[in-house]
Amino acid sequence: MSSSTAAPGSSPLPEAGPLSLCAREPHVPAERLVAEMVPPPRFDSVRFATYIPDPNQPSQTEAVRVLEGFAAGLGGAHASGAGRRGLFGFGRAKAPKTPAGPRGVYLDGGYGVGKTHLLASLWHATPADPSRKAFGTFVELTNLVGALGFQQTVRTLSEHRLLCIDEFELDDPGDTVLVSTLLGKLVEAGVALAATSNTLPGKLGEGRFAAADFLREIQGLSARFRTLRIDGEDYRHRGLPEAPAPFSDEDVMKTAFATEGASLDDFAGLLEHLAKVHPSRYGALTDGVRAVCLTGVKPVPDQSTALRLVVLADRLYDREVPVLASGLPFDRLFSEEMLNGGYRKKYFRAISRLTALARDAKGLVGA
């Protein structure tokens, strides 16, 4: 992977300059994609005990109770894959015993109610070696299938006790059919499932809209899932000030040079570079980056570019990388047409997460 010429371990100096995401062209082997299917750094230390339910939202307390029981029930599920030959129905050994009841849970709720926190807590609480548990976003799962091939992905994940899928995408018919078929194979192999998705912005307050879509899309697997509704407001904005105003180009550049491990890129140039890097590599693109500094933020020009930016925002948020920017505020990245279109839930998620990262970056200025 290429990067800037800054000397490792040294303080960034004007002569050397900060890192540049646009100078990086990461190559990620398929094995890394599998090994990295764990909760992201932001959720390394979360547990059910660290989730603080809103006292005005009893569904949050109930979700913790149900998920703790679900995790405990997985203690007797298969973890080794022993006797799993004949996965596709040929020469099948005697099926292992699995716990009674649903083999999957679906967390249904709006933005920022803590669904990912709870999903990661479930992963941590499940009594199995980390190599027997997988955690990833819907996009990361489809990328894994692209890297390994469908049948190899089935064989690899069939050895697991639990698969957690964050941000299940309800707006991509092709990928949804692919993942639904994959999940069917995994359930047949005895793998427990857990998933989250977001209620569409225009449907908040209408109950189980997202859940109904999810259960319809996974078709034959519907009976395998128990739906947990989690009500509440976006915790990222709960009691917090409005998103900070963008800084000047000068402040952003000064901060980039003064912050060890910071990157500095022109926003338009970064968007162009993202088109040259497969989204499965966006995590590797940010390896070692401690802050992202962007100049000239402006509205994204088209939907393909916007969707790539969403993936980058997710990877930055997962890794808790603060984002300092000049130009327009992040809530003006996407056009009204985009925010009212089929991918709107992704764009609202990106705005929410980039706003949180912008708040995190405020302390870097003048430090």
Buried (B, 14 or more C-beta within 10 A) or exposed (E): EEBBEBEEEEEBEEEBBBBBBBBBEBEBEBEBBBEBBBBBEBBEEBEBEEBEBBEEBEBBEBBBEBBBEBBEBBEEBBBEBEEBEEBEEEEEEEEBEBBEEBBBBBBBBBBBBBBBBBBBBBBBBBBBEBEBBBBBBBBBBBBBBBBBEEEBBBBBBBBBBBBBBBBBBBBBEEBBEBBBBBBBBBBBBBBBBBBBBBBBBEBBEEEBBBBBBBBEBBEEBBEBBBBBBBBBBBBBBEEEEEBBEBBEBEBBBBBBBBBEBBBBBBBBBBBEBBEEBBBBBBBBBBEEBBBBBBBBBEEBEEBEBBBBBBBBBBBBBBBBBBBBBBBBBBBEBBBEEBBEBEBBBBBBBBBBBBBBBBBBBEEBBEE
